[in-house]
Amino acid sequence: MTTQQLDQAKQLAFTVKMTGILNGGSLALMCSIGHRTGLFDTMDELEPSTSQQIADAAGLNERYVREWLGAMVTGGIVEYERNAARYSLPPEHAASITRAAGPGNLAVWTQFVGFLAAVEDPIIESFRNGGGVPYSSYPTFQQCAAESSAGVFDATLIDVTLPLVPGLIERMKEGIDVADVGCGQGHAINLMAQSFPNSRFTGYDFSEEGVAAGREEASAMGLTNAAFEAKDVSTLDGSTQFDLITTFDAIHDQAQPAQVPQGIADSLHPDGVYLCVDVRANTNVADNMDHPMGPFLYTISAMHCMTVSLALDGEGLGTVWGEQKALEMLAEAGFSDVSVENVEGDLMNNYYVARKG
């Protein structure tokens, strides 16, 4: 195609877009560093300061902090006073990138960019040859996922999420049996166990490291009603029955995702309820054009959730399986009574309240 045949305005607009993508990707990496080093939290507590003052307050090397600040200033995240050579983090920005922001802290999610980039080469091999990249190739994934979900759990699990199920809080106060399937490091189980001492809680996850972290936290919290078991959750068979079963972003990356809701249905008492929390999106890509996190979700799917499933010869359902597919799978598992709820402050997930009817 010759230059004369090109729509020059369209080409220029796309060039500007690609420049923004390069800058945005770079800033994501630097925001991850700002989060992990505590620089954002430090700056949130400081008056306008020099790079040396910021480095000293954070206990970091000034030369690296100065270069990081250059990215933050040119990226419009940190403000700079030219004459005084002082830097400041506006409170309006701090509300989205500091730990004080709780579930509103978007800097937590920037960590995923770096660890996904670390598996780019084996992902490319999978593009060429099929198969997938195993979970073992993501040593920091569980910790990143645990941190991102903990803020939401701490802010909303007990007071907002569980009350989505009518009458559940009263039943949990009286005492019921609860399981969290794919519990990760078990923070949700431990929060519930602490809040409802008359109920009994079990966390299942295939990761030995995850359940060990759950046990350690339960011990530190002095809990006697929380237990954890390393288990392939696709093998749930109804041999143990529960009144409530939860999953938090645990279905879409299973090797055999349809087996897990079926096993959950089999493991519920007749009047039990399944609370399935998973990614809020549509199944059809055309219906995700306006999704504010669409590119991020499809990227994390291709480079983690989908590929770890395919590495186990699984279905590769992917992160963006969507509400329509979720409802279809829940129906196939025998859940005839399903409502879809949302929680304020959690822009990433749908909350499916499912009963067998």
N, C-alpha and C positions, 0 to 999 in steps of 0.2 A: 504494500500500500504506500503510495507516494504522500509526501507532506501535503500536497495540494488537496488530496482527498480527505484529509483529516479535518474534523471539526476542531479548530484551534482552541476555541473557548472550552470545549469539553476536555481536550488534552491538558490544558493549563489547570483546570479545576482538579483533574485527577492527579497531576503533579503536586499540587498543593496538598491534596489528600494524602499522598504517599509520604510527603515531607512530614505531615502531622503524625503519620503512623510511625515513622522512624523516631521522631522526637518523643512520641507517647510511649513507645516501647522502651526507650532509654530511660525515661522518667519513671516508668514502672519499676525497673531494676533499682534505680536510686531511691525510690520511695520504699522499696523493700529494705534497703540498707538503713534508711532513716527510721523505719519501724523496728528492725531487729537490733540496732545499736541504741535505741532509745533517744535518738536525736530529736524526733518530733516531740516526744514527751518533755525532754529537757527544755527545748525552745519555748514550749507552751508555758513554762513556769518562769521564763526569763524576761526581763526588760530588753529592749533593743541592745544587741551585744555584738562585739567583734568576734571574728572567727576563733581567736585564741580564748576568749571568755567562754564561748560555746563549747569548744573542745575541752577546756578545763572542767566545766560543769558536768560534761558527759563522760569525762575520764577517757578521752580519745585523742588520737594524734591530730594535731592542728592542720598539718598539710593536707591530710585526707579530708578533714572536715571542711577546709576552705574550698577544695575542688568540688565536694558534694554540694556546698552552698552555691557554687557557680551554677550547677545544674538546677538547683531549686529556684534560684532567682530568675534565670533565663526561662525557666519553665512556668513561671507565674505562681509558684507555690509559696515561696518566701519573699518578703519585701526587703529592699536594700536602700539604705541611706548613703548616697554617694559621698558626701562630704565627710561624714563621720565614720564611714566604712563599718556601719553597724547593720545587723540582720535581725529581722523579726518575723515571727509566724503569726499572721492575723488570726484572731479568735474564730472568725468565720471559717477559716481553713482548718484550724485545729479541731473543730467540731466534726470533721470527717476523716482525720488521719492520726488521732492520738488514742491511746488506750482509754483515756477518760471518756471517749465517745461511746464506749461499750459496743453494742451491735452495729452502731453507725460508723465504726472505724473501717474505712475501705482500704487503709494501708495494709491490713492483715492479708487481704487478697492478693496484693502485689507480690507476695512471697512466691506464689504459684508460678509466676512468669519465669523466675530463675530456675526452679527445679524442673519445670517442663523443658526448658532449653537444654538442660543437661542430658535429656534422652532424645534429642533431635536426631542423632545419627542412627540409633536402632529403630526409631520411628520411620525414618526414610527407608531403611531396609525392609520394614514391614509393608510400606507402600509398594515396594518393588516385588516382594516375595510372599506377601500375606503373613498370616500369623500375628503375633503381638509381642508386646514388651511386658515381662512379668512384673508383678507387684514388688518383688525384691529389688528391682531397679530404682525404686523410689524411696530411699531410706528416710527422707524427711517428710513424706506426704502425710503420714498419720499425725505427726506433731502439728503440721500446718492446719490440717483439717480440724484437729481437736481445738486448736486456738481459735479458729474462725467460728466454730460452732459454740464454743464455751461462752462467748459474749452474748449470743442469742439465748442460750439456755439460762444463763444467770439472770438475764433481764426479763425473760418472758415465760419460761417453761412452766413454773408453778402457778403463777398468777394469771397468765393469759392463755397458754397453749392447752394445758389440761382442762380448764373450764370450757373449752370448745365442745367437750363431750358432756352433755347434760347429765347431772347427777354423779359424775365421776369423782369429784372432790370428796363428796360425802362418803362414797363407797371406799375410797382410799383411806379416809380417816378411820373408818370402821375396821378395815383390814381386808385386803384382797391380794391375789397373786399376780405379779406383773413381770413381764419379760421385755427386754430391749434386744432386738435381733440385729446383729451387726453393730454392736455397741461401741466399737472403737476403744477409746481409753476410759469409757464408762462414766463420764462426768454426769450425763443425764440420769443414769441409774442412781448415782450417789446423791444427787440433789433431791430426787424423789424419795429415796430411802430416808434421808435426813428430815424431810418435811412430813413424811407419813410413817411414823415408827411402828404402827400397827400392821402395816402391809409388808409383804415379802417380795424382794426384787432379785431378778436374775439377769445378768448380762451375758449374751453369747457373741463371740467373735472368733474368726479363724486365726487371728493374730495373737500369738502367745505374749508378745510384747504389749499389745493393747490390753489384754485382760490382766496382765501383771500390773500395769499402770492403774487400772481400775481398782484392783485389790489394795494397792499401796495407798491410793487416795481414800478408800473406804476405811482403812486402818487408821490413817491420820485423822479422819473425821469421827472416829470412834463408833462406826456403824456396825451393828450386829445383824441387820436385816437385808444386807446386800451381798450377793454371791456372784462370781464370775466363772465362766467355763469356756475354754477354747473349743470351738465347735464349727464345723462346716454347716452353715445355717440352711443349706439346701437339703440337709438330711432331717429336718424337723418332721416328725411323723405322728404327733399327737399323743405320744406316750406320756408326756407331761402336759397338764392342762393349766391354762391361765385365764384370768378374768380380763386382763388388758395386755395387749402386745403392741409395742411401738417399734417403728423403724425410722431412723433419721438419716435421710439421704443415703440409704443402704441398698435399695433395690436396683437402681439403674446400672450399677457396675458389677452385678453378680454374673457369674459364668452362665448359670441357668436361671434367669430372673423369674420365670413363671413358676418355678418349683417353690420359691420362697413364700409368696402369698398363699399358695396352696397348702404348704406346711403350716403356715400361720393359722389359716382357717381350720385346719385339722386340730390345732393345738389350743383352740379357744373353747371355753365353756359355751353352752348354747346361748347364754345371754351376754357373752363376752364382746369386747369391742377391739378393733384394730385401728390404731392411729398411725397412718402412713404419712410421713413428712418427706417430700421429695421435690425436685426442681420444678419451679413454675415456668412452664413454657408450653408451646403447642407442638403437636406431633409433626405437622406439615411445615416445612421450612418457609413456605410462602407466608404463613401466618405469624412468623417470627421476625418479619422485616423491621418492625418497630420495637422489638424487644431491647430494652436499654443495655442488657448484658449479652446479647446474642453472640457476637464474635468470641467473647470470653468463654461462653458455655460450649460452643462447638469446638473451640480449641482445646479446652480441658478434656472434652470428650475424646477427641481424636488422639490426644497425647497422654491420656491417662485412663479414664473410665472405660472407654470402648476397647482400648488395646489390652488392658489387663484381663478383660473378659476373653478376648480372642486368644490371648496367650495360653488360656486354659481350654482351648477349643470350644469356647462358649459362644453365646449368641451375639455378643458385641452390641447390646441394646443401646448403650450410650447415654450420656448425660441428658440430652435433649429428647428423651423418649416422649415427653409431652403428656398433657392432661388427658387427651383422648385415648392414647395407648394405655395409660395408667388405669383409667376407668374400665377399659376393655379387659385388662388382665385381672383386675379385682373382680369383675363379674365372672370371668372364667374360673376364678378360684372359689366361687360360691358366695361372694358378698353381694347380696341383692339390695342392700340399703346403704348407700354411700352418699355423703355430702362433701362438698369441697369448700374448705374454709381458708381464710388468710389471717395472718397475724401482723399487726402494725409493727413496723420496725424490721420485719424480715421480708425483704424484697425478692429473695431468691427462691422461696418455697411455697408450694401448695400444701395444705393440711387436709388429708383425706380421712374422714371419720367413717369407718366401715363396719357393718354388722352383717351377719349371715341371714338375718331376717327370718 
